[in-house]
């Protein structure tokens, strides 16, 4: 199970343990094996989260100190602004995001029918009497 969790292939596991690859495959299909493997995966995930969390906690102080130092002492105003914005963002003061507003209109069925009948009538008109869709040139 440790080898599987380590990413070792079934074939390599069989070779290391002196077994046939089919034996390893049969073990993997067994419900008790699968349950224990999932338990070990969960334990491993928890251990990694604890380690990463501890490391992040240890690094947060120096990282904040560095960002504040950049905000206060960087030569570039762009870097100073970026550091200041980063501090505000992490403190929960995010800028307001822009949102697009879509507006929809509902056309009553009576209006739809009226438009449809006008279009049909225009289609029946002789070409010389039909309305033009082009606008005169503006000067």
Secondary structure, 3 states (H helix, E strand, C coil): CHHHHCCCCHHHHHHHHCCCHHHHHHHHHCHHHHHHHHHHHHHHHHHHHHHHHHHHHHHHHHHHHHHHHHHHHCCCHHHHHHHHHHHHHHCCCCCCCCCCCCCCCCCCHHHHHHHHHHHHHHHHCCCCCCCCCCCCCCC
